[in-house]
Amino acid sequence: MSRTRAEPKEAQLLANPSALAAGRRHSVGRRWDGTVLAVGNTAAAECRVEHWEDVVVVAAGNVHTATNTGRSHTVGLRSDGTVLATGWNGDGQCDVAGWRGVTAVAAGWRRTLGLLANGRVLAVGRSSEGQCDVQSWREMVVLSCGDWHSVGVRSDGSALAAGNNRRGQCAVEGWRDLAAISAGYLHTVGLRADGRAVATGDRATGACEVDEWEDVVALNAGSYHTVGVTASGRVLAAGDNSYGQCEVGDWHDIVAVAAGSTHTLGLRANGTVVTAGNNADRQCEVDDWSGVQLP
């Protein structure tokens, strides 16, 4: 669920997984020509992206699996800095038509964030837990949305957080030298410039057990699991594996990952996508995808 503005900092890090996005029950991919692919549940029209063009970044509103969390939305950032959105709009999370000058987007449950070139942040959607209280944020370069909290990295490598902190998922004030950050349901993970990962929040599922990870170049937080890509193109995973979403040990040549509620996506260097985990809504049916890549 993290989305990073294109920046030259720490050049080896691939801290921008924005060609892939994994939601509660759907998956999204951005192709080389700016078109977008989507599979999975589309009851709320979250997969209606067939007419999108000139897209450079995609985001999907993920949320933990529960009886009342089936609907989602999808967001696309276009090359001209405008933003597209489709899907569930019960809290105004898709009301982004007026946004201009956006350089990155992030989507969470019932909300959307947009990063402006000046480092400030736009927000629409539900804010009852304070997750949209980002008006005071400055000099931001990375944004990510969890279920009820929002996080970001500043240009100096420090982190900010807003929203629900009942499990300590917003306790990022001491983090430094960050290149990326990603928010899950009740946890947050960060990627340091030295390739090590840090985590805070609920430790019950094991999603925060990333202290031993090394040489990480990209990471993403799902609802109850965390995945990371190493410099060698292999994938690490920690946390809940009830649906096999952490069975990524045999993946190779991976350049980006996206973690959904109960499934995981991996982008291979050749533009194809591999998956693991829950496929109940066909969110893992990406075998025919090709040409998925960053601009």
WOSUL-V156064 format. One record per residue. N is the residue number from 1. RES is the residue in three letters. BURIAL is 1 if it has 16 or more other C-alpha atoms within 10 Angstrom, else 0. Layout:
N_RES_BURIAL + N_RES_BURIAL
//
This chain:
1_MET_1 + 2_SER_1 + 3_ARG_1 + 4_THR_1 + 5_ARG_1 + 6_ALA_0 + 7_GLU_0 + 8_PRO_0 + 9_LYS_0 + 10_GLU_0 + 11_ALA_0 + 12_GLN_0 + 13_LEU_1 + 14_LEU_1 + 15_ALA_1 + 16_ASN_1 + 17_PRO_1 + 18_SER_1 + 19_ALA_1 + 20_LEU_1 + 21_ALA_1 + 22_ALA_1 + 23_GLY_1 + 24_ARG_1 + 25_ARG_1 + 26_HIS_1 + 27_SER_1 + 28_VAL_1 + 29_GLY_1 + 30_ARG_1 + 31_ARG_1 + 32_TRP_1 + 33_ASP_0 + 34_GLY_1 + 35_THR_1 + 36_VAL_1 + 37_LEU_1 + 38_ALA_1 + 39_VAL_1 + 40_GLY_1 + 41_ASN_1 + 42_THR_1 + 43_ALA_0 + 44_ALA_0 + 45_ALA_0 + 46_GLU_1 + 47_CYS_1 + 48_ARG_1 + 49_VAL_1 + 50_GLU_0 + 51_HIS_0 + 52_TRP_1 + 53_GLU_1 + 54_ASP_1 + 55_VAL_1 + 56_VAL_1 + 57_VAL_1 + 58_VAL_1 + 59_ALA_1 + 60_ALA_1 + 61_GLY_1 + 62_ASN_1 + 63_VAL_1 + 64_HIS_1 + 65_THR_1 + 66_ALA_0 + 67_THR_0 + 68_ASN_0 + 69_THR_0 + 70_GLY_1 + 71_ARG_1 + 72_SER_1 + 73_HIS_1 + 74_THR_1 + 75_VAL_1 + 76_GLY_1 + 77_LEU_1 + 78_ARG_1 + 79_SER_1 + 80_ASP_0 + 81_GLY_1 + 82_THR_1 + 83_VAL_1 + 84_LEU_1 + 85_ALA_1 + 86_THR_1 + 87_GLY_1 + 88_TRP_1 + 89_ASN_1 + 90_GLY_0 + 91_ASP_0 + 92_GLY_0 + 93_GLN_1 + 94_CYS_1 + 95_ASP_1 + 96_VAL_1 + 97_ALA_0 + 98_GLY_0 + 99_TRP_0 + 100_ARG_0 + 101_GLY_0 + 102_VAL_1 + 103_THR_1 + 104_ALA_1 + 105_VAL_1 + 106_ALA_1 + 107_ALA_1 + 108_GLY_1 + 109_TRP_1 + 110_ARG_1 + 111_ARG_1 + 112_THR_1 + 113_LEU_1 + 114_GLY_1 + 115_LEU_1 + 116_LEU_1 + 117_ALA_1 + 118_ASN_0 + 119_GLY_1 + 120_ARG_1 + 121_VAL_1 + 122_LEU_1 + 123_ALA_1 + 124_VAL_1 + 125_GLY_1 + 126_ARG_1 + 127_SER_1 + 128_SER_0 + 129_GLU_0 + 130_GLY_1 + 131_GLN_1 + 132_CYS_1 + 133_ASP_1 + 134_VAL_1 + 135_GLN_0 + 136_SER_0 + 137_TRP_1 + 138_ARG_1 + 139_GLU_1 + 140_MET_1 + 141_VAL_1 + 142_VAL_1 + 143_LEU_1 + 144_SER_1 + 145_CYS_1 + 146_GLY_1 + 147_ASP_1 + 148_TRP_1 + 149_HIS_1 + 150_SER_1 + 151_VAL_1 + 152_GLY_1 + 153_VAL_1 + 154_ARG_1 + 155_SER_1 + 156_ASP_0 + 157_GLY_1 + 158_SER_1 + 159_ALA_1 + 160_LEU_1 + 161_ALA_1 + 162_ALA_1 + 163_GLY_1 + 164_ASN_1 + 165_ASN_1 + 166_ARG_0 + 167_ARG_0 + 168_GLY_0 + 169_GLN_1 + 170_CYS_1 + 171_ALA_1 + 172_VAL_1 + 173_GLU_0 + 174_GLY_0 + 175_TRP_1 + 176_ARG_1 + 177_ASP_1 + 178_LEU_1 + 179_ALA_1 + 180_ALA_1 + 181_ILE_1 + 182_SER_1 + 183_ALA_1 + 184_GLY_1 + 185_TYR_1 + 186_LEU_1 + 187_HIS_1 + 188_THR_1 + 189_VAL_1 + 190_GLY_1 + 191_LEU_1 + 192_ARG_1 + 193_ALA_1 + 194_ASP_1 + 195_GLY_1 + 196_ARG_1 + 197_ALA_1 + 198_VAL_1 + 199_ALA_1 + 200_THR_1 + 201_GLY_1 + 202_ASP_1 + 203_ARG_1 + 204_ALA_0 + 205_THR_0 + 206_GLY_1 + 207_ALA_1 + 208_CYS_1 + 209_GLU_1 + 210_VAL_1 + 211_ASP_0 + 212_GLU_0 + 213_TRP_1 + 214_GLU_1 + 215_ASP_1 + 216_VAL_1 + 217_VAL_1 + 218_ALA_1 + 219_LEU_1 + 220_ASN_1 + 221_ALA_1 + 222_GLY_1 + 223_SER_1 + 224_TYR_1 + 225_HIS_1 + 226_THR_1 + 227_VAL_1 + 228_GLY_1 + 229_VAL_1 + 230_THR_1 + 231_ALA_1 + 232_SER_0 + 233_GLY_1 + 234_ARG_1 + 235_VAL_1 + 236_LEU_1 + 237_ALA_1 + 238_ALA_1 + 239_GLY_1 + 240_ASP_1 + 241_ASN_1 + 242_SER_0 + 243_TYR_0 + 244_GLY_0 + 245_GLN_1 + 246_CYS_1 + 247_GLU_1 + 248_VAL_1 + 249_GLY_0 + 250_ASP_0 + 251_TRP_1 + 252_HIS_1 + 253_ASP_1 + 254_ILE_1 + 255_VAL_1 + 256_ALA_1 + 257_VAL_1 + 258_ALA_1 + 259_ALA_1 + 260_GLY_1 + 261_SER_1 + 262_THR_1 + 263_HIS_1 + 264_THR_1 + 265_LEU_1 + 266_GLY_1 + 267_LEU_1 + 268_ARG_1 + 269_ALA_1 + 270_ASN_0 + 271_GLY_1 + 272_THR_1 + 273_VAL_1 + 274_VAL_1 + 275_THR_1 + 276_ALA_1 + 277_GLY_1 + 278_ASN_1 + 279_ASN_1 + 280_ALA_0 + 281_ASP_0 + 282_ARG_0 + 283_GLN_1 + 284_CYS_1 + 285_GLU_1 + 286_VAL_1 + 287_ASP_0 + 288_ASP_0 + 289_TRP_0 + 290_SER_1 + 291_GLY_1 + 292_VAL_1 + 293_GLN_1 + 294_LEU_1 + 295_PRO_0
//
